[in-house]
Amino acid sequence: MQRSITTDHPKESCGLFGVYDVGTAASSIHRGLFAQQHRGQEGSGIVVSDGEKIRSIKGLGLIDEVFSGESLAQLPGHLGIGHVRYSTTGSDRIQNVQPLVVECVDGIWAVAHNGNLTNARKLRRMYQESGAIFQTSTDSEVLVHLLADPMYRSRPRRVARALHELEGAFSFLLMTKNCVMAARDPMGFRPLSIGRLNGGYVFASETCALAQTGAEYVRDVEPGELVVVDAAGLHSSRFAECPTDRLAQCVFELVYFARPDSRVFGYNAHEIRLQYGMRLAEEHPVDADIVISVPDSGNDAALGYSRGSGIPLDFGFIRNHYVGRTFIMPEQRDRASSVDMKLSVLPETVSGKRVVVVDDSIVRGTTCKRRVACLREAGASEIHVRVSCPPTANPCFYGIDLPTHEELVGAQMSVDEIREFIGADSLGYLSQEGLLSPFNNPEHFCAACFTGNYPSDVSHMKGKEALEASAPELALDP
């Protein structure tokens, strides 16, 4: 008999994919987004241009729920951008699905964004008070208003000047009817790569999407760089200088978010997670019979723990791959409705065994508690939980939808209290030193969700739906 259990992870950011002159743009974007479906399940969209007309399709749900062969045939063109969404700002509604497509005085623009703009509330209020109308509750829309602002529209380097006004974390893809643009914030929070395909160019949040489309990796978009691709080729310029003391690349991309076959910030995610598992075995050894992972995100670290400890790796949990990744569902009720269908315990593997369970993170702790209980029911004699990152004790304001301090078990309890809460015989987290040990320049990574040391001022930040009601109340005059 298999017993159903749950999962407990942070929630994902978004995925971008753009192309220029690669042949049929829509089919390439579709494949690129499919490779990045793990970055967002709420909605997806594709916008393409044939050089004269811009067309778009977007909707709520998975890529294959939004697009079909027939719908892709309605998107002719050789350039375009696409987006898979997890809402780190703004609610789950069709108006917020990207790419955003707007018509300005000089034509149509499309915008796709991964990250969080920490000054979006301030910019939004400024434009609202001057009479601007916003169609969405996402922070991404403020860039559209900056681009349409006559102060920027009539000046040289218009896009660069608009990007320079933004603060926080962003990787952007933008397009007009005849060009595609890519940009990363000056601190480099979110990844964005450049590839070559069929003589044209490709942009992707993760390099696994380049491989999915047959594109060759060229390089990353640099922090503070604006890359433009048009009929004249690829052009690069800087819209902001990078800080000389440190960047702020999100370490959680390598802990958990990126697909194992992706290179992120110059590092292969699988290799980093192997090192995390081996370091975890050094920091928290235990006498046990088997190592098991919480699939799929704990697989690489579990393999590393097994190699480092010499304890054999086995399958203790079986994942139902036809159930979506519950941790990127935006509401707790959505997770609760599907988590019991996702993982099952194999009693034949764990019964009578001292088991090491390796996972990438513990957020609220409730689903980890249920995992441990299911292992007990299946007959495990001892359960030792190992986590391949430090306790997650702080929310993220840069594009990862981690809960508030009150919901984060790492902020509310000590490690021993968490161990008692989840019912494990022992609990070991990777140290902060171990987290950054694989990197040549550890000071170039943001680990604020573990340390509380934010690389920018976030004291004014609100919840992810703060922009839903950011407009001032209207005084009605009868």
JOMO-V795345 format. One record per residue. N is the residue number from 1. SS is DSSP state (a for helix, b for strand, c for the rest). BURIAL is + if it has 24 or more other C-alpha atoms within 12 Angstrom, else -. Layout:
n/ss/burial
N/SS/BURIAL
N/SS/BURIAL
This chain:
n/ss/burial
1/c/-
2/b/+
3/b/+
4/b/+
5/b/+
6/c/+
7/c/+
8/c/+
9/c/+
10/c/+
11/c/+
12/c/+
13/c/+
14/c/+
15/b/+
16/b/+
17/b/+
18/b/+
19/b/+
20/b/+
21/c/+
22/c/+
23/c/+
24/c/+
25/a/+
26/a/+
27/a/+
28/a/+
29/a/+
30/a/+
31/a/+
32/a/+
33/a/+
34/a/+
35/c/+
36/c/+
37/a/+
38/a/+
39/a/+
40/c/+
41/c/+
42/c/+
43/b/+
44/b/+
45/b/+
46/b/+
47/b/+
48/b/+
49/b/+
50/c/+
51/c/+
52/c/-
53/c/-
54/b/+
55/b/+
56/b/+
57/b/+
58/b/+
59/b/+
60/b/+
61/c/+
62/c/+
63/a/+
64/a/+
65/a/-
66/a/+
67/c/+
68/c/-
69/a/-
70/a/-
71/a/+
72/a/+
73/a/-
74/c/-
75/c/+
76/c/+
77/c/+
78/c/+
79/b/+
80/b/+
81/b/+
82/b/+
83/b/+
84/b/+
85/b/+
86/c/+
87/c/+
88/c/+
89/c/+
90/c/+
91/c/+
92/c/+
93/c/+
94/a/+
95/a/+
96/a/+
97/c/+
98/c/+
99/c/+
100/b/+
101/b/+
102/b/+
103/b/-
104/b/-
105/c/-
106/c/-
107/b/-
108/b/+
109/b/+
110/b/+
111/b/+
112/b/+
113/b/+
114/b/+
115/b/+
116/b/+
117/b/+
118/c/+
119/c/+
120/a/+
121/a/+
122/a/+
123/a/+
124/a/+
125/a/+
126/a/-
127/a/+
128/a/+
129/a/-
130/c/-
131/c/-
132/c/-
133/c/-
134/c/+
135/c/+
136/c/+
137/c/+
138/c/+
139/c/+
140/c/+
141/a/+
142/a/+
143/a/+
144/a/+
145/a/+
146/a/+
147/a/+
148/a/+
149/c/+
150/a/-
151/a/-
152/a/-
153/a/-
154/c/-
155/c/-
156/c/-
157/c/-
158/a/-
159/a/+
160/a/+
161/a/+
162/a/+
163/a/+
164/a/+
165/c/+
166/c/+
167/c/+
168/b/+
169/b/+
170/b/+
171/b/+
172/b/+
173/b/+
174/b/+
175/b/+
176/c/+
177/c/+
178/c/+
179/c/+
180/b/+
181/b/+
182/b/+
183/b/+
184/b/+
185/c/+
186/c/+
187/c/+
188/c/+
189/c/+
190/c/+
191/c/+
192/c/+
193/b/+
194/b/+
195/b/+
196/b/+
197/b/+
198/c/-
199/c/-
200/b/+
201/b/+
202/b/+
203/b/+
204/b/+
205/c/+
206/c/+
207/a/+
208/a/+
209/a/+
210/a/+
211/a/+
212/a/+
213/a/+
214/c/+
215/c/+
216/b/+
217/b/+
218/b/-
219/b/+
220/b/+
221/c/+
222/c/+
223/c/+
224/c/+
225/b/+
226/b/+
227/b/+
228/b/+
229/b/+
230/b/+
231/c/-
232/c/-
233/b/-
234/b/+
235/b/-
236/b/-
237/b/+
238/b/+
239/c/+
240/c/+
241/c/-
242/c/-
243/c/-
244/c/-
245/c/-
246/c/-
247/c/+
248/c/+
249/b/+
250/b/+
251/c/+
252/a/+
253/a/+
254/a/+
255/a/+
256/a/+
257/a/+
258/c/+
259/c/+
260/c/+
261/c/+
262/c/+
263/b/+
264/b/+
265/c/+
266/c/+
267/b/+
268/b/+
269/a/+
270/a/+
271/a/+
272/a/+
273/a/+
274/a/+
275/a/+
276/a/+
277/a/+
278/a/+
279/a/+
280/a/+
281/a/+
282/a/+
283/a/+
284/c/+
285/c/+
286/c/+
287/c/-
288/c/+
289/c/+
290/b/+
291/b/+
292/b/+
293/b/+
294/c/+
295/c/+
296/c/+
297/c/+
298/c/+
299/a/+
300/a/+
301/a/+
302/a/+
303/a/+
304/a/+
305/a/+
306/a/+
307/a/+
308/a/+
309/a/+
310/c/-
311/c/+
312/c/+
313/b/+
314/c/+
315/c/+
316/c/+
317/b/+
318/b/+
319/b/+
320/c/-
321/c/-
322/c/-
323/c/-
324/c/+
325/c/+
326/a/+
327/a/+
328/a/+
329/c/+
330/c/+
331/c/-
332/a/-
333/a/-
334/a/-
335/a/+
336/a/-
337/a/-
338/a/+
339/a/+
340/a/+
341/a/+
342/c/+
343/b/+
344/b/+
345/b/+
346/b/+
347/a/+
348/a/-
349/a/+
350/a/+
351/c/-
352/c/-
353/c/+
354/b/+
355/b/+
356/b/+
357/b/+
358/b/+
359/b/+
360/c/+
361/c/+
362/c/+
363/c/+
364/c/+
365/c/+
366/a/+
367/a/+
368/a/+
369/a/+
370/a/+
371/a/+
372/a/+
373/a/+
374/a/+
375/a/+
376/a/+
377/a/+
378/c/+
379/c/+
380/c/+
381/c/+
382/b/+
383/b/+
384/b/+
385/b/+
386/b/+
387/b/+
388/c/+
389/c/+
390/c/+
391/c/+
392/c/+
393/c/+
394/c/+
395/c/+
396/c/+
397/c/+
398/c/+
399/c/+
400/c/+
401/c/+
402/c/+
403/c/+
404/c/+
405/c/-
406/c/-
407/c/-
408/c/+
409/a/+
410/a/+
411/a/+
412/a/-
413/c/-
414/c/-
415/a/+
416/a/-
417/a/-
418/a/+
419/a/+
420/a/-
421/a/+
422/a/+
423/c/+
424/c/+
425/c/+
426/b/+
427/b/+
428/b/+
429/b/+
430/c/+
431/c/+
432/a/+
433/a/-
434/a/+
435/a/+
436/a/+
437/c/-
438/c/+
439/c/+
440/c/-
441/c/-
442/a/-
443/a/+
444/a/+
445/b/+
446/b/+
447/c/+
448/a/+
449/a/+
450/a/+
451/a/+
452/c/+
453/c/-
454/c/+
455/c/+
456/c/+
457/c/-
458/c/+
459/c/-
460/c/-
461/c/+
462/c/+
463/c/+
464/c/+
465/c/+
466/a/+
467/a/+
468/a/+
469/a/-
470/c/+
471/c/+
472/c/-
473/c/-
474/c/-
475/c/-
476/c/-
477/c/-
478/c/-
